[in-house]
Amino acid sequence: MDFKVLVSTFGLIFLAELGDKTQIAALTFSMESKSPFSVFLGSAFALVCTSFIAVYGASYFSKWIPMEWVPRIAGVLFIILGIFYLVKSK
């Protein structure tokens, strides 16, 4: 195991997740719930699952998608999701 990669990944993901919409959603669920530990377990498991998909999906798709296309694809996905949420909220 490469501990330098482990620590730098932890630090980056930890800082990126502070105050994001996922943390706000977990805070809201916890305030509404009578079982904050269940909210913690659910949100922690969800983060593990999404991280698994991202890491192993990236290792699979990196064989066919050039690295310079990744930010472009991510940008398009963010725009599509933003439009979806704007339309859905009406």
Stockholm file with secondary structure:
# STOCKHOLM 1.0

chainA/1-90         MDFKVLVSTFGLIFLAELGDKTQIAALTFSMESKSPFSVFLGSAFALVCTSFIAVYGASYFSKWIPMEWVPRIAGVLFIILGIFYLVKSK
#=GR chainA/1-90 SS CCHHHHHHHHHHHHHHHTTSHHHHHHHHHHHHCSCHHHHHHHHHHHHHHHHHHHHHHHHHHTTTSCGGGHHHHHHHHHHHHHHHHHHHTC
#=GC SS_cons        CCHHHHHHHHHHHHHHHTTSHHHHHHHHHHHHCSCHHHHHHHHHHHHHHHHHHHHHHHHHHTTTSCGGGHHHHHHHHHHHHHHHHHHHTC
//
